[in-house]
């Protein structure tokens, strides 16, 4: 019984130790439509959260992390949640980052927003924060499969001469509540086991 309880505590602690949240921020200027509303040359901000533990390597060219949540802010219109699954990627060969479809949409993770480009991205492995990188980016391959809580989101296939990207590792200052509670309960069970013997 003691061994089982100790293994349980170890499992709980190890399951939370490697999960590191990361925030991705992509910005640019774009035109298109969301639902039945058209917009022209609006400041766009994609904000997405992922987990570095979910990072995958693709085609020997770089890495991608599927978003746990993603939003788009369109100036003057509001902030909208993505319902379609998306991800952020880095292509080390091309030294570029981007925002793309998730592979489970049947598009092999086709790109939606590419850029900016920077020599940093030749070696970035998505396991660390980046400074704010500025440059240009390109909207491409948007289609009716990108759904938000306000309807289909479409962007015209154009280059945004003003664009930026930043990745921020979100350090957790306090351990999650439920794993700590489970460790505490396991500790009580272990104490009772020792007392009983």
N, C-alpha and C positions, 0 to 999 in steps of 0.2 A: 504493500500500500504506500509506504514512504517513497519508494522508487517512482511509482506512478505519479504521485503528487509533485515530486521534484522535476520529473520530466514535463509535467503540465506547466509548471512555472517557467521552465526553460523555453518551452515552445511559445508561450505567450510573449515573453520578453524578446525572443528572436524574431517573432513575426512582425514586431513594430520597429525593430532596430534599423532595417534597411530602407524603409519607405521614406523618401525625401521629396516633398512637394516642390514643384517648380512652376513659376509663372512666366508665360510668354506674352510679349506685347509687340504687335505688328501695327504700324501706322502707314497711312498714305492718303492720297486724294483720288476719289473715284466717282463714277456716275453709273446709274443703273436703276433698279427698282426693288422694292420689298413689298410683297403683297400687291396691292393695287396702286401703290404710291411710287411715283418716279422721283429721282433726285439727280442733281447735276453738280459735278465738281465739289463734292462734300468731303470734309475731313473724316477719315475712316479710322477707327481703332478696333483691332481684334485683340481681345484679352482672353487668354485660355490658361487653364491649370492642368498639369499632368503630374505624374509620379515618375521619378528617375528609375524606379524599379521596373517600370513598364517599357523601358527603352529597348528598341530592336535595331539590329543592323540590317541594312537592305542593300542587296546587289553589290556588296563590297565597296559602295560609293559613300556611305555615310550612315546616319542614324535617324530614327524617328521616335517620337513619343505621342501616343494617342491621348487626346484631351479627355479629362474627366468631366470638365465643363468648358464651354466656350461661349463668348458673347461678342457682339459687334455693336459699336457705337457709331451712329451716323449723325453727324452734327445737324441740329435742327429737327431731327426726327425722333431720336431716342436711342435706348439701349435694348437690344433684342438677343434672346437666347437661341443658340443653335440647337436644333433637335437632331438634325443629321450629324453623324459622327465625323469629327475632324481630327487632325493631328498637326504638329509642328515637326519639321525635318531640317537636317543640315546635310548638304551634299559637299563632302570634303574635297572631291575632285574639282568641282566647279566653284568652290569657296562661296557658297550661297546658302541662305536659309529660306524657309518658306512655310506656307500654310496650305495644307492639302486635305483632300478627302481621306477618310479612313479606308483601309484596304477592304473592310467588310461591306463596302458599298458596291463592290463589283467593278470598281474602276482602277484597281491596282494602286490605289492611293494617288490618283492623278492630281497634279498641282492646281491650286486656285490662286495663289499669290506668291510670286517668286521675288525675293530680294529683301534687303539690299545684299550686295556682295562685298566681302572683305577678306583679307588674307588670314584673319583670325579663324575663319571658318574652314581653312585647310586642315586644322588640327583639333577644332572644338569637338568634344565628345558628348555634349549635352548633359554632363554631370557637374557643371559649374555655372556660375552666373557669368554674364557678359556685361561690358559697358554698353551704353547706348551707341548703336552703329547706325549711321545715316548714309543715305544714297538714293538710288532709284529702285523701283520695284514694278512688277508687271502683273496685272489682273489677267487671268486666262482660264478657259475651260469651265466657266460657270454654266450650270444647267439647271433644269427643273428639279433635280434631285437634292438641292441644297435647301433644306426647310428650316425655318425659324418659328418662334412662337407667334410671329406676325405674318406668316406665309412664306412663299418662295422668295429667296434672295438671289438676285442676278446682278452681276457687274459686267459692264462693257469691257471687252478685251483691249485694254489700253495700258500704257506705261505711266506710272506716277513718278514724276521727276523728284518729288519730295516724299521720302519714305524713311522709316526707321525700324529697328528691331532691338529688343532687349530681353534677356532671360534673367530671371531672378530666383535663386534658390531660396525657399522660404524655410528658414530654420525654425524648428518647433521649440518654443521656450519652455513649454510644460508638456509632460507626457500625457498621452490621451487618457481620458477618464476611465473608459471601460476596461482596457487592459490592466490598469492599476487596480481597479476593483476586483478583477478576476484573480490577480496575484494575491491580493489581500485575503480573498476567500480561500484560495488554495493554501495560504499560510496558516489560516485558522484550522483548516482541515488537517494540515501537517502537524500542528501543535496538539490537536486532539488525538492524533495517532500516536504521538510520542507519549502523551499523558496516559493514554489507555494502556500502553505497554510498560 
